[in-house]
C-alpha cells in the first residue's frame, strides 16, 4: 500500500508575542490603523477612521482590518448607534517593546536588554552593579523624553 502524505496549504502564520500575553503580531496594515487608535486613547469612532485620508482602502477592507485588530485582542470595541468605537488595550510602547524582544530572541537567542548590553560590550553577563548603572542611565534618558 502506497503511503499518502497530507500536504498543508502554505499559509501565513502570525508570530505570537510572548511579552504581551501571546497576542498575534500585527500585520503592517493593522499596525498603521493601530497607530491612529493609539493617538486616541479615549477612543476613536469607525467613522473617523474611515474618513482618515491616510487610509485609501475601500471601506469594507477598513472594516476587515479593524475586525482583525479587535479579534487579535489589541482593542476593545463598543457600538454606539451605527458606529463602533475602538479603545486600545495594549500601548504602542508595550507592543513595540514586545516586537523588539521577540526579534532579539529570534536573531540572537536572548531577549534581555542586559544580555544585549553585555553582548555589545563583549561580555557574557553584567554584574548587578553594572545592571544598576544601566537602569539609572535608562531612567535619565526617559526623563528627557
Contact map, one row per residue, 1 for C-alpha under 8 A:
1110000000000000000000000000000000000000000000000000000000000000000000000000000000000000000000000000000000000000000000000000000000000000000000000
1111000000000000000000000000000000000000000000000000000000000000000000000000000000000000000000000000000000000000000000000000000000000000000000000
1111100000000000000000000000000000000000000000000000000000000000000000000000000000000000000000000000000000000000000000000000000000000000000000000
0111110000000000000000000000000000000000000000000000000000000000000000000000000000000000000000000000000000000000000000000000000000000000000000000
0011111000000000000000000000000000000000000000000000000000000000000000000000000000000000000000000000000000000000000000000000000000000000000000000
0001111100000000000000000000000000000000000000000000000000000000000000000000000000000000000000000000000000000000000000000000000000000000000000000
0000111110000000000000000000000000000000000000000000000000000000000000000000000000000000000000000000000000000000000000000000000000000000000000000
0000011111000000000000000000000000000000000000000000000000000000000000000000000000000000000000000000000000000000000000000000000000000000000000000
0000001111100000000000000000000000000000000000000000000000000000000000000000000000000000000000000000000000000000000000000000000000000000000000000
0000000111110000000000000000000000000000000000000000000000000000000000000000000000000000000000000000000000000000000000000000000000000000000000000
0000000011111000000000000000000000000000000000000000000000000000000000000000000000000000000000000000000000000000000000000000000000000000000000000
0000000001111100000000000000000000000000000000000000000000000000000000000000000000000000000000000000000000000000000000000000000000000000000000000
0000000000111110000000000000000000000000000000000000000000000000000000000000000000000000000000000000000000000000000000000000000000000000000000000
0000000000011111000000011100000000000000000000000000000000000000000000000000000000000000000000000000000000000000000000000000000000000000000000000
0000000000001111100000011000000000000000000000000000000000000000000000000000000000000000000000000000000000000000000000000000000000000000000000000
0000000000000111110001111000000000000000000000000000000000000000000000000000000000000000000000000000000000000000000000000000000000000000000000000
0000000000000011111111111000000000000000000000000000000000000000000000000000000000000000000000000110010000000000000000000000000000000000000000000
0000000000000001111111100000000000000000000000000000000000000000000000000000000000000000000000000100010000000000000000000000000000000000000000000
0000000000000000111111000000000000000000000000000000000000000000000000000000000000000000000000000100000000000000000000000000000000000000000000000
0000000000000000111111100000000000000000000000000000000000000000000000000000000000000000000001100100000000000000000000000000000000000000000000000
0000000000000000111111100000000000000000000000000000000000000000000000000000000000000000000000000000000000000000000000000000000000000000000000000
0000000000000001111111110000000000000000000000000000000000000000000000000000000000000000000000000000000000000000000000000000000000000000000000000
0000000000000001110111111000000000000000000000000000000000000000000000011000000000000000000000000000000000000000000000000000000000000000000000000
0000000000000111100001111100000000000000000000000000000000000000000000010000000000000000000000000000000000000000000000000000000000000000000000000
0000000000000111100000111110000000000000000000000000000000000000000000000000000000000000000000000010000000000000000000000000000000000000000000000
0000000000000100000000011111111000000000000000000000000000000000000010000000000000000000000000000000000000000000000000000000000000000000000000000
0000000000000000000000001111111000000000000000000000000000000000000000000000000000000000000000000000000000000000000000000000000000000000000000000
0000000000000000000000000111111100000000000000000000000000000000000000000000000000000000000000000000000000000000000000000000000000000000000000000
0000000000000000000000000111111110000000000000000000000000000000100000000000000000000000000000000000000000000000000000000000000000000000000000000
0000000000000000000000000111111111000000000000000000000000000000110110000000000000000000000000000000000000000000000000000000000000000000000000000
0000000000000000000000000111111111100000000000000000000000000000000000000000000000000000000000000000000000000000000000000000000000000000000000000
0000000000000000000000000001111111110000000000000000000000000000000000000000000000000000000000000000000000000000000000000000000000000000000000000
0000000000000000000000000000111111111000000000000000000000000000110000000000000000000000000000000000000000000000000000000000000000000000000000000
0000000000000000000000000000011111111100000000000000000000000000000010000000000000000001000000000000000000000000000000000000000000000000000000000
0000000000000000000000000000001111111110000000000000000000000000000000000000000000000000000100000000000000000000000000000000000000000000000000000
0000000000000000000000000000000111111111000000001000000000000000000000000000000000000000000000000000000000000000000000000000000000000000000000000
0000000000000000000000000000000011111111101100000000000000000000000000000000000000000111000000000000000000000000000000000000000000000000000000000
0000000000000000000000000000000001111111100000000000000000000000000000000000000000000001001100000000000000000000000000000000000000000000000000000
0000000000000000000000000000000000111111100000000000000000000000000000000000000000000000000000000000000000000000000000000000000000000000000000000
0000000000000000000000000000000000011111111100000000000000000000000000000000000000000010000000000000000000000000000000000000000000000000000000000
0000000000000000000000000000000000001111111100000000000000000000000000000000000000000011000000000000000000000000000000000000000000000000000000000
0000000000000000000000000000000000000001111100000000000000000000000000000000000000000010000000000000000000000000000000000000000000000000000000000
0000000000000000000000000000000000001001111110000000000000000000000000000000000000001111000000000000000000000000000000000000000000000000000000000
0000000000000000000000000000000000001001111111011000000000000000000000000000000000001110000000000000000000000000000000000000000000000000000000000
0000000000000000000000000000000000000000001111111000000000000000000000000000000000111100000000000000000000000000000000000000000000000000000000000
0000000000000000000000000000000000000000000111111100000000000000000000000000000000111100000000000000000000000000000000000000000000000000000000000
0000000000000000000000000000000000000000000011111110000000000000000000000000000000100000000000000000000000000000000000000000000000000000000000000
0000000000000000000000000000000000000000000111111111000000000000000000000000000000000000000000000000000000000000000000000000000000000000000000000
0000000000000000000000000000000000010000000111111111000000000000000000000000000000000000000000000000000000000000000000000000000000000000000000000
0000000000000000000000000000000000000000000001111111001000100100000000000000000000000000000000000000000000000000000000000000000000000000000000000
0000000000000000000000000000000000000000000000111111100000000000000000000000000000000000000000000000000000000000000000000000000000000000000000000
0000000000000000000000000000000000000000000000011111111000000000000000000000000000000000000000000000000000000000000000000000000000000000000000000
0000000000000000000000000000000000000000000000000011111100000000000000000000000000000000000000000000000000000000000000000000000000000000000000000
0000000000000000000000000000000000000000000000000001111100000000000000000000000000000000000000000000000000000000000000000000000000000000000000000
0000000000000000000000000000000000000000000000000101111110000100000000000000000000000000000000000000000000000000000000000000000000000000000000000
0000000000000000000000000000000000000000000000000000111111000000000000000000000000000000000000000000000000000000000000000000000000000000000000000
0000000000000000000000000000000000000000000000000000001111101100000000000000000000000000000000000000000000000000000000000000000000000000000000000
0000000000000000000000000000000000000000000000000000000111111100000000000000000000000000000000000000000000000000000000000000000000000000000000000
0000000000000000000000000000000000000000000000000100000011111110000000000000000000000000000000000000000000000000000000000000000000000000000000000
0000000000000000000000000000000000000000000000000000000001111111000000000000000000000000000000000000000000000000000000000000000000000000000000000
0000000000000000000000000000000000000000000000000000000011111111100000000000000000000000000000000000000000000000000000000000000000000000000000000
0000000000000000000000000000000000000000000000000100001011111111110000000000000000000000000000000000000000000000000000000000000000000000000000000
0000000000000000000000000000000000000000000000000000000000111111111000000000000000000000000000000000000000000000000000000000000000000000000000000
0000000000000000000000000000000000000000000000000000000000011111111100000000000000000000000000000000000000000000000000000000000000000000000000000
0000000000000000000000000000110010000000000000000000000000001111111110000000000000000000000000000000000000000000000000000000000000000000000000000
0000000000000000000000000000010010000000000000000000000000000111111111000000000000000000000000000000000000000000000000000000000000000000000000000
0000000000000000000000000000000000000000000000000000000000000011111111100000000000000000000000000000000000000000000000000000000000000000000000000
0000000000000000000000000000010000000000000000000000000000000001111111110000000000000000000000000000000000000000000000000000000000000000000000000
0000000000000000000000000100010001000000000000000000000000000000111111111110000000000000000000000000000000000000000000000000000000000000000000000
0000000000000000000000000000000000000000000000000000000000000000011111111111100000000000000000000000000000000000000000000000000000000000000000000
0000000000000000000000000000000000000000000000000000000000000000001111111100000000000000000000000000000000000000000000000000000000000000000000000
0000000000000000000000110000000000000000000000000000000000000000000111111100000000000000000000000000000000000000000000000000000000000000000000000
0000000000000000000000100000000000000000000000000000000000000000000011111111000000000000100000000000000000000000000000000000000000000000000000000
0000000000000000000000000000000000000000000000000000000000000000000011111111000000000001110000000000000000000000000000000000000000000000000000000
0000000000000000000000000000000000000000000000000000000000000000000011001111100000000111110000000000000000000000000000000000000000000000000000000
0000000000000000000000000000000000000000000000000000000000000000000001001111110000000111100000000000000000000000000000000000000000000000000000000
0000000000000000000000000000000000000000000000000000000000000000000001000011111000011110000000000000000000000000000000000000000000000000000000000
0000000000000000000000000000000000000000000000000000000000000000000000000001111100011100000000000000000000000000000000000000000000000000000000000
0000000000000000000000000000000000000000000000000000000000000000000000000000111111111000000000000000000000000000000000000000000000000000000000000
0000000000000000000000000000000000000000000000000000000000000000000000000000011111111000000000000000000000000000000000000000000000000000000000000
0000000000000000000000000000000000000000000000000000000000000000000000000000001111110000000000000000000000000000000000000000000000000000000000000
0000000000000000000000000000000000000000000000000000000000000000000000000000001111110000000000000000000000000000000000000000000000000000000000000
0000000000000000000000000000000000000000000011100000000000000000000000000000001111111000000000000000000000000000000000000000000000000000000000000
0000000000000000000000000000000000000000000011000000000000000000000000000000111111111100000000000000000000000000000000000000000000000000000000000
0000000000000000000000000000000000000000001111000000000000000000000000000000111100111110000000000000000000000000000000000000000000000000000000000
0000000000000000000000000000000000001000001111000000000000000000000000000011110000011111000000000000000000000000000000000000000000000000000000000
0000000000000000000000000000000000001001111100000000000000000000000000000011100000001111100000000000000000000000000000000000000000000000000000000
0000000000000000000000000000000001001100101000000000000000000000000000000111000000000111111000000000000000000000000000000000000000000000000000000
0000000000000000000000000000000000000000000000000000000000000000000000001111000000000011111000000000000000000000000000000000000000000000000000000
0000000000000000000000000000000000000000000000000000000000000000000000000110000000000001111101100000000000000000000000000000000000000000000000000
0000000000000000000000000000000000000100000000000000000000000000000000000000000000000001111111100000000000000000000000000000000000000000000000000
0000000000000000000000000000000000100100000000000000000000000000000000000000000000000000011111110000000000000000000000000000000000000000000000000
0000000000000000000000000000000000000000000000000000000000000000000000000000000000000000001111111000000000000000000000000000000000000000000000000
0000000000000000000100000000000000000000000000000000000000000000000000000000000000000000011111111100000000000000000000000000000000000000000000000
0000000000000000000100000000000000000000000000000000000000000000000000000000000000000000011111111110000000000000000000000000000000000000000000000
0000000000000000000000000000000000000000000000000000000000000000000000000000000000000000000111111111000000000000000000000000000000000000000000000
0000000000000000000000000000000000000000000000000000000000000000000000000000000000000000000011111111100000000000000000000000000000000000000000000
0000000000000000111100000000000000000000000000000000000000000000000000000000000000000000000001111111110000000000000000000000000000000000000000000
0000000000000000100000001000000000000000000000000000000000000000000000000000000000000000000000111111111000000000000000000000000000000000000000000
0000000000000000000000000000000000000000000000000000000000000000000000000000000000000000000000011111111100000000000000000000000000000000000000000
0000000000000000000000000000000000000000000000000000000000000000000000000000000000000000000000001111111110000011000000000000000000000000000000000
0000000000000000110000000000000000000000000000000000000000000000000000000000000000000000000000000111111111000010000000000000000000000000000000000
0000000000000000000000000000000000000000000000000000000000000000000000000000000000000000000000000011111111100010000000000000000000000000000000000
0000000000000000000000000000000000000000000000000000000000000000000000000000000000000000000000000001111111111110000000000000000000000000000000000
0000000000000000000000000000000000000000000000000000000000000000000000000000000000000000000000000000111111111110000000000000000000000000000000000
0000000000000000000000000000000000000000000000000000000000000000000000000000000000000000000000000000011111111100000000000000000000000000000000000
0000000000000000000000000000000000000000000000000000000000000000000000000000000000000000000000000000001111111000000000000000000000000000000000000
0000000000000000000000000000000000000000000000000000000000000000000000000000000000000000000000000000000111111110000000000000000000000000000000000
0000000000000000000000000000000000000000000000000000000000000000000000000000000000000000000000000000000111111110000000000000000000000000000000000
0000000000000000000000000000000000000000000000000000000000000000000000000000000000000000000000000000000111011111001100000000000000000000000000000
0000000000000000000000000000000000000000000000000000000000000000000000000000000000000000000000000000111110011111101100000000000000000000000000000
0000000000000000000000000000000000000000000000000000000000000000000000000000000000000000000000000000100000000111111100000000000000000000000000000
0000000000000000000000000000000000000000000000000000000000000000000000000000000000000000000000000000000000000011111110000000000000000000000000000
0000000000000000000000000000000000000000000000000000000000000000000000000000000000000000000000000000000000000001111111000000110000100000000000000
0000000000000000000000000000000000000000000000000000000000000000000000000000000000000000000000000000000000000111111111100001110000000000000000000
0000000000000000000000000000000000000000000000000000000000000000000000000000000000000000000000000000000000000111111111110000000000000000000000000
0000000000000000000000000000000000000000000000000000000000000000000000000000000000000000000000000000000000000000111111111000000000000000000000000
0000000000000000000000000000000000000000000000000000000000000000000000000000000000000000000000000000000000000000011111111111110000000000000000000
0000000000000000000000000000000000000000000000000000000000000000000000000000000000000000000000000000000000000000001111111111100000000000000000000
0000000000000000000000000000000000000000000000000000000000000000000000000000000000000000000000000000000000000000000111111110000000000000000000000
0000000000000000000000000000000000000000000000000000000000000000000000000000000000000000000000000000000000000000000011111110000000000000000000000
0000000000000000000000000000000000000000000000000000000000000000000000000000000000000000000000000000000000000000000001111111000000000000000000000
0000000000000000000000000000000000000000000000000000000000000000000000000000000000000000000000000000000000000000000001111111110000000000000000000
0000000000000000000000000000000000000000000000000000000000000000000000000000000000000000000000000000000000000000001001100111110000000000000000000
0000000000000000000000000000000000000000000000000000000000000000000000000000000000000000000000000000000000000000011001100011111000000000000000000
0000000000000000000000000000000000000000000000000000000000000000000000000000000000000000000000000000000000000000011001000011111111100000000000000
0000000000000000000000000000000000000000000000000000000000000000000000000000000000000000000000000000000000000000000000000000111111100000000000000
0000000000000000000000000000000000000000000000000000000000000000000000000000000000000000000000000000000000000000000000000000011111110000000000000
0000000000000000000000000000000000000000000000000000000000000000000000000000000000000000000000000000000000000000000000000000011111111000000000000
0000000000000000000000000000000000000000000000000000000000000000000000000000000000000000000000000000000000000000000000000000011111111100000000000
0000000000000000000000000000000000000000000000000000000000000000000000000000000000000000000000000000000000000000010000000000011111111110000000000
0000000000000000000000000000000000000000000000000000000000000000000000000000000000000000000000000000000000000000000000000000000111111111000000000
0000000000000000000000000000000000000000000000000000000000000000000000000000000000000000000000000000000000000000000000000000000011111111100000000
0000000000000000000000000000000000000000000000000000000000000000000000000000000000000000000000000000000000000000000000000000000001111111110000000
0000000000000000000000000000000000000000000000000000000000000000000000000000000000000000000000000000000000000000000000000000000000111111111000000
0000000000000000000000000000000000000000000000000000000000000000000000000000000000000000000000000000000000000000000000000000000000011111111100000
0000000000000000000000000000000000000000000000000000000000000000000000000000000000000000000000000000000000000000000000000000000000001111111110000
0000000000000000000000000000000000000000000000000000000000000000000000000000000000000000000000000000000000000000000000000000000000000111111111000
0000000000000000000000000000000000000000000000000000000000000000000000000000000000000000000000000000000000000000000000000000000000000011111111100
0000000000000000000000000000000000000000000000000000000000000000000000000000000000000000000000000000000000000000000000000000000000000001111111110
0000000000000000000000000000000000000000000000000000000000000000000000000000000000000000000000000000000000000000000000000000000000000000111111111
0000000000000000000000000000000000000000000000000000000000000000000000000000000000000000000000000000000000000000000000000000000000000000011111111
0000000000000000000000000000000000000000000000000000000000000000000000000000000000000000000000000000000000000000000000000000000000000000001111111
0000000000000000000000000000000000000000000000000000000000000000000000000000000000000000000000000000000000000000000000000000000000000000000111111
0000000000000000000000000000000000000000000000000000000000000000000000000000000000000000000000000000000000000000000000000000000000000000000011111
